[in-house]
């Protein structure tokens, strides 16, 4: 069958549109990757070459001296211990992520699948809480928990319950066919068993998405530690980086090396949960 004139004109347009899409995506990818690449290359440059701009973007030779100096400086008795700071950040993030997955998923399941009076009002309140920026409640929380300053407990517990995480779980749970839970109830499963044995295994993409976003937010938390932490023994990495950056003389090569060490755990977590995270984002986009 001979091709129609319309089909012959559509093919070049389709190829041009595809080329344009890939060109735009390539430019955007380069724009987003450039700061990360500059961070990595800058951490491998001698400190006197870091601020040379794009003209000195590529280092003439690579060196790990900046990383050695950072670890040596942070391991000295006068400034503390790098691995202690890393351990505090990992512990706080672990408590917030694991506790948040448990608390927020159960809250979302109760609001999306269980029937009780006032359910819609409570969910509306959760949506309204998503509009409240943390900066607006940081000072009241500071005075409320002032007696708990300089503890790991106070860095983690206030952030376990999260309105946005509840909303994410709620959206995913609403997409699960009710017939699956009805079949479980016919087999004698109660709400707890249905949740942990049926709903949770089916919701791995949602759990991965919430885990990555929660970890990313908590790992980069800065305002709350500034308010609540003055003891170096419980200081998280982002706060320690600000202290390290303020020391004289300013060494940008070491600061960028510190930045790479700060970013590495985020990349590891994303690489571990990447497959489920992409599935969760894709399914949320389709369902939304």
C-alpha positions in Angstrom: 0.0 0.0 0.0 1.4 3.4 -1.0 1.9 5.9 1.7 -0.4 8.8 1.8 0.8 12.4 1.4 -0.3 13.1 5.0 1.8 10.2 6.3 4.9 11.3 4.4 4.6 14.9 5.8 4.1 13.6 9.4 7.2 11.5 9.5 9.7 14.5 9.1 7.7 16.5 11.7 7.8 13.6 14.1 11.6 13.2 13.7 12.1 17.0 14.1 10.0 17.0 17.2 11.9 14.1 18.6 15.2 15.8 17.8 14.0 19.0 19.5 12.9 17.1 22.6 16.2 15.3 23.0 18.1 18.6 22.4 16.2 20.4 25.1 16.5 17.5 27.5 20.2 17.3 26.8 20.7 21.0 27.6 18.6 20.7 30.8 20.6 17.7 31.9 23.8 19.5 31.3 22.6 22.5 33.3 21.6 20.3 36.3 24.8 18.2 36.1 27.2 21.1 35.7 27.2 22.2 39.4 27.7 18.6 40.6 30.5 18.2 38.1 32.1 21.5 39.2 31.8 20.3 42.9 33.6 17.0 42.1 36.3 18.5 39.9 36.8 21.4 42.3 37.4 19.0 45.2 40.2 17.4 43.1 42.0 20.6 42.2 44.7 22.4 44.1 43.0 25.0 46.2 44.5 27.9 44.3 42.8 26.7 41.1 39.3 26.2 42.4 38.0 29.7 41.7 39.4 30.0 38.2 35.9 29.8 36.7 35.0 28.0 33.5 38.4 28.9 32.0 40.0 26.5 34.5 37.1 24.1 34.7 39.2 21.0 34.0 42.1 20.5 36.5 45.6 20.3 35.2 46.3 17.5 37.6 44.1 15.6 40.1 44.8 15.4 43.8 43.2 13.9 46.8 45.0 16.3 49.1 41.8 18.3 49.9 40.0 15.2 51.2 43.0 14.3 53.3 43.2 17.8 54.8 39.4 17.8 55.5 39.6 14.4 57.3 42.8 15.4 59.2 41.3 18.8 60.3 38.0 17.3 61.4 39.8 14.5 63.3 41.9 16.9 65.3 41.1 17.3 69.0 40.3 21.0 68.6 37.4 20.6 66.0 35.9 17.2 66.7 35.7 14.1 64.6 34.4 13.7 61.1 33.0 10.2 61.5 31.2 11.4 64.7 29.4 14.1 62.7 28.6 11.6 59.9 27.3 9.1 62.5 25.0 11.8 64.1 23.6 12.7 60.7 23.1 9.0 59.7 21.4 8.2 63.0 19.1 11.1 62.9 18.2 10.4 59.3 17.7 6.7 60.0 15.3 7.5 62.9 13.3 10.0 60.9 13.1 7.8 57.8 12.2 4.5 59.5 9.9 6.1 62.1 8.3 8.2 59.3 7.6 5.2 57.1 5.9 3.4 59.9 3.9 6.3 61.3 3.0 8.1 58.1 2.0 4.9 56.2 -0.3 3.8 59.0 -1.9 7.3 59.3 -2.4 7.3 55.5 -3.9 3.8 55.5 -6.3 4.8 58.2 -7.4 7.9 56.3 -7.6 6.2 52.9 -9.0 2.7 53.5 -10.7 2.6 57.0 -14.1 4.1 57.6 -14.5 6.3 60.6 -16.3 9.6 61.5 -14.2 12.7 60.8 -11.9 11.0 58.3 -12.2 13.6 55.6 -11.8 16.4 58.1 -8.6 15.0 59.4 -7.2 14.5 55.9 -8.2 18.1 55.0 -6.2 19.2 58.1 -3.2 17.2 56.8 -3.4 18.9 53.4 -3.5 22.3 55.2 -0.4 21.4 57.2 1.4 20.9 53.9 1.0 24.6 53.3 2.7 25.7 56.5 6.4 26.3 56.0 8.7 25.0 58.7 10.3 28.5 59.2 7.0 29.8 60.5 6.9 27.3 63.4 10.7 27.0 64.0 10.8 29.6 66.7 7.7 28.3 68.7 9.2 24.8 68.5 12.5 26.2 69.8 10.9 27.6 72.9 8.8 24.5 73.3 11.7 22.1 73.2 14.4 24.4 74.7 15.0 22.0 77.6 15.9 19.2 75.1 18.6 21.1 73.2 21.9 19.4 72.3 20.3 15.9 72.0 19.9 13.5 69.1 16.4 12.9 70.2 15.3 16.5 69.5 16.9 16.5 66.1 14.8 13.5 64.9 11.5 13.1 66.7 9.7 16.3 65.7 10.1 15.3 62.0 8.9 11.7 62.1 5.3 12.7 61.4 5.1 14.5 58.0 2.0 15.8 56.2 3.6 15.4 52.7 4.6 11.8 53.4 1.0 11.0 54.6 -0.3 12.6 51.4 2.0 10.5 49.2 1.0 7.3 51.0 -2.7 8.2 50.9 -2.5 8.8 47.1 -0.9 5.4 46.5 -3.2 3.5 48.9 -6.3 4.8 47.2 -5.1 3.2 44.0 -5.0 -0.3 45.4 -8.2 -2.3 44.4 -10.5 -2.7 47.4 -11.3 -6.3 46.2 -7.8 -7.4 47.4 -8.5 -6.2 51.0 -12.0 -7.6 50.9 -10.6 -11.0 50.0 -8.2 -10.7 52.9 -11.0 -9.9 55.3 -13.0 -13.0 54.0 -9.9 -15.1 54.9 -10.1 -13.7 58.4 -7.4 -11.0 58.2 -8.0 -7.9 60.4 -6.8 -4.4 59.6 -3.3 -4.9 61.0 -2.7 -8.1 59.2 -4.2 -6.7 56.0 -1.9 -3.7 56.2 1.4 -5.5 56.9 0.8 -8.6 54.8 -1.1 -7.2 51.8 -0.8 -3.4 51.5 2.9 -2.9 52.5 4.3 -5.5 50.0 2.2 -3.9 47.2 3.4 -0.4 48.1 7.2 -0.8 47.7 7.4 2.1 45.1 5.5 4.4 47.6 7.8 3.4 50.5 10.9 4.0 48.3 9.8 7.4 47.1 8.9 8.5 50.7 12.2 7.1 52.0 14.3 8.9 49.5 12.5 12.3 49.8 12.5 12.1 53.6 16.2 11.2 53.7 17.1 13.9 51.3 15.2 16.5 53.3 16.5 15.4 56.7 20.1 15.0 55.5 20.2 18.6 54.3 18.4 20.0 57.4 20.2 23.1 58.6 17.8 25.6 60.3 16.7 23.3 63.1 20.2 22.1 64.1 21.3 25.8 64.1 18.6 26.5 66.6 18.9 23.4 68.8 22.6 22.2 68.6 25.6 24.0 70.1 27.4 20.9 71.4 30.0 19.6 68.8 29.4 16.0 70.0 25.9 16.0 68.6 26.5 18.3 65.6 25.3 16.9 62.2 27.3 17.2 59.1 25.5 20.2 57.4 26.0 22.3 60.6 29.6 21.2 60.8 30.2 22.2 57.2 29.1 25.8 58.0 31.5 25.8 61.0 34.3 24.4 58.8 33.6 27.0 56.1 33.8 29.9 58.5 37.3 28.9 59.7 40.2 31.1 58.5 41.8 31.0 56.1 39.0 30.0 53.7 40.1 27.0 51.6 37.6 26.4 48.8 39.2 23.1 47.7 38.7 21.6 51.1 35.2 23.1 51.3 34.2 21.4 48.0 35.8 18.2 49.2 33.6 18.4 52.3 30.6 19.0 50.0 31.4 15.8 48.1 31.6 13.8 51.4 28.2 15.3 52.4 26.5 14.3 49.1 27.8 10.8 48.9 25.3 9.2 51.3 22.4 10.7 49.3 23.7 9.2 46.1 24.1 5.8 47.8 20.5 5.9 49.2 19.2 6.9 45.8 21.1 4.2 44.0 19.8 1.6 46.4 16.1 2.6 46.1 16.3 3.9 42.5 14.2 1.2 40.8 11.3 1.5 43.2 11.6 5.3 43.4 11.2 5.6 39.6 8.2 3.3 39.7 6.6 5.3 42.5 7.1 8.6 40.7 5.8 7.2 37.4 2.7 5.6 39.0 2.0 8.8 40.9 2.2 10.8 37.7 -0.2 8.5 35.9 -2.7 8.3 38.8 -2.5 12.0 39.5 
